[in-house]
Amino acid sequence: MKRIGFIINPIAGMGGKVALKGTDGKEILQEAIKRGATPITIHKAKLFFEGIIKLSLNEELEFVLPQGDMGEELLLENQLLATKIHFKILSQIPIPSVTTSIDTNHVAKELKGLKVDLIIFVGGDGTAQDIYSAIGSETPILGIPSGVKIHSGVFAQSTGKAIEIVNKFTRDQIEFSEAEIIDLDEVAFRKNILNTRLYGSGLVPQIPSLMQLTKSSTYHTDVEKENIQGIIRTLSKEISTDILYLLGPGSTIKNVSRVFGEKLYLKKTLLGIDLVHGNELLKSDVSETDILCFLDKYPEAQKKLLITPIGGQGFIFGRGNQQLSPEVIKKIGFSAIQVIATKSKIINLPNRILHIDTGDPDLDKQLTGYQKILVDYNEYWMIKVD
């Protein structure tokens, strides 16, 4: 029987839907809660264990979990999980009601000392960094993506893919290799400044089809700039003052926002989501609640979401744009989604495949298939979405 350490970061990802770009630090966590943020990692952890039970992997695995909200509470609140999962609780490590990186560090060190075969964590880049600082690259790790910043290469593409990886791991069908752990400066991130730091390399399952790659930075070459100009020319023929536009994050959409005029372009946030109507910026850097309110405010208006995948990773939803929640996506409608990318961004993706990870498995299935991507003047590519 293999032993897997399991760590839940209870506050990871809470800043996403409320447009805070993360929850690093006590003050930001309090602000997130003030804005109505609720924990999301517990839901993903529950989905993971339900998948483990469904595949009967629970009979072949023992999970070692910390106390409280970092692990044990999930089992105590779910009788099915508590009775089906073989588990051991780290009772020697007290867990406070509000956890910090110190708690993650202590638990990771204990799991390393117990010589578990794998450490699975539910969180984001900050959680990965905390674990790496405790164990280095000696013990294999696997992240279930649940943060706002999920740029490192130590994460499964989704909760479902994490279950597939554990299935192969249980049957000794995988090898391990090192992947980069990076994190962003959240203070700079909230000011639309990307300040990335490499912390090290963690030991992770080597399954490219199931693991996400490290995010790559976007630098627009002259050819890409020509692509963007072609995209702008295409959109300029379709822009209507009657449409309510949602402009996603990223430098590609920032540049494409010139279609609404230079004045709006200068106001468009680089890393937030902005709302436009009548060629006017209604509100910038909006939260999920803001979006839903404006959708209700303009019930008769046609909606259009302009969004670009993350460079190197290919995620359309679920990475850095959690404000576009399943509820928002369903409300604007699938036909309102216009994915935009330069040709090189698509060409440089592994197997030219895009990804979806909204946190709602049923919605993810509905969004998979092939998506029409605008890549240049009147030029569209049909790209597979997994």
Order of alpha helices (4+ residues) and beta strands (2+ residues): beta-alpha-alpha-beta-alpha-alpha-beta-alpha-beta-alpha-beta-alpha-beta-alpha-beta-alpha-beta-alpha-alpha-beta-beta-alpha-beta-beta-alpha-beta-alpha-beta-alpha-beta-beta
